[in-house]
Amino acid sequence: MTTGQNEIFGTLPTDLANIPNISVISLSDNMIGGTIPTEFAALKYLTTFNLARNKFSGTIPAELFSSDTVETIEVLDFGKGYYSFH
């Protein structure tokens, strides 16, 4: 799913994490805010997770960096958000 530069606003819906075979989530250059839900770490086929240049805040879930998730992800971009790492 690629929807960059569409002025989408609101929060990242956790329902996207219920699409079992989704491989690309690219929502860069929008106005999506809030936190990044941990549910996205369960996506076994996710290869691209691009949330750059949005209004996210808070921590990036450590679950996204687990060995199961990192094995499939080729692009992980959170650039220019407002995050802290814990």
N, C-alpha and C positions, 0 to 999 in steps of 0.2 A: 504494500500500500504506500503510494507516494503522493503526498499532498503538500509539497513545499510551496511557499510563497502564495498562500491563499487567504491570508489574514484570518485564519481560524483562531478563535479565542475560547477561553474556558479552561477546563482541566483535562488531563489525559484520561480518557475513559478506560477503566479496567476491563471492560467488555472486549477490548481488542486482544487481551491476553487469553480469551476463550476461543480464538480462532486457531485450532491446533496445528495447521500446516503453514501458517503464515511465515514467510522467510524475510520479508523486507517491511520495516516500518520506518518511513522517512517523512518526518513532519517538520523539517527545518524551516526557518524563516517565517514563523507564524507568531501568534501572541498567546500561546498556550502557557498556562501558569500552574502553580501549585507544586506538588511533589511528584516524583516518579514512583509509581506503585511497584511494590516488590513482585507482584504477579507476573510481570514480564520476564522474570528469570526462569519461569517454567516453560517458555516457548522453545521447544527442542530443535526446531528447524530455522530459528532466527539467525540470519547471516548479516543483516544490516539493521542497526538501530540508531537512527540519526535524529536527534532532537535539538540540534544546534540552533542558536540564535532565536530562542524563545524567552519566556519569562519564568522558567522553573526556579524554584528555590528549595532550600533544605539540603538534605543529604542524598547522595546517590546510593541506592540500596547495594549493600555488599553482596547480596545474592547474585547480582548481575555479573560479578567477577568470580563466581564459583567455577570449579573445574568443568562441570557439566555444561554450563552456559558458554564459557570462554572457548570451548572446543569448536563450536559452530560459528560464533560471531567473527566476521571478517572486518566489519566497520562498526565502531562504537564511538559516536560523536555527540558530546554534550557541550560543545564549544559555546562560549559567551553566554552562559547562564549564571545564576547566582547560587553556587553550591558550596557545601562544606563536605569534607571526606571524613568519615568516622569508621 
